[in-house]
Amino acid sequence: MKILITGGTYGLGQNIKELLISNGHTVEVFGSLDSYTHTLPNIINNFDVFINNEYKDLLQTELFEYVFNEWKYNQKTIINILTSALVFGGTNKKYIDDKRSLEAKTFQLRSEDKEVRVINVYPNTLESSKLIPYQKLKYSDVSNTIQWLLELPHEIEIFQIGISKTKLKIETSII
């Protein structure tokens, strides 16, 4: 598959990119969201999968809507990286509101006649977070889930999937 990923030069996006390449996919990366709106129209139809990973205000929502409208009647896949804070809550109101906008747009655009798969992934706290005192997901946990989603037959659409550690609390022992 030919895959385009936003934010693939660091963190989760880089890990997704490396795993997909190691599994034989061709992956191209957008490193700067500011260039997406100018470049995306010229290249998006060269890809089979769009991984909407990088967050910047409402741009993720705008990118999703554009790609969805381009691909609506094609057997392609859009994967949106959201946040489990939409389910469990969180402290960053603007971030949550922006991600909620993306989620709402995916629900609004769902229709019976579309061909494109739209998959929303809701990872819990990632390993890069320094503020949360819980078990954190490794980037590879999310990347492996995305690889699995891509391996499913196209007619199977898992439209929402949350990813979390089974045990959130960090166990410590005092000797």
Buried (B, 14 or more C-beta within 10 A) or exposed (E): BEBBBBBBBEBBBBBBBBBBEEEEBEBEBBBEBEEBEEEBEEEBEEBBBBBBBBBBEBBBBBBBBBBBEBBBEEEBBBBBBBBBBBEEEBEEEEBBEBBBBBBEBBEEBEEEEBEBBBBBBBBBBBBEEEEEEBBBBEBBBBBBBBBEBBEEEEEEBBEBBBBBBEEBEEEEEEE
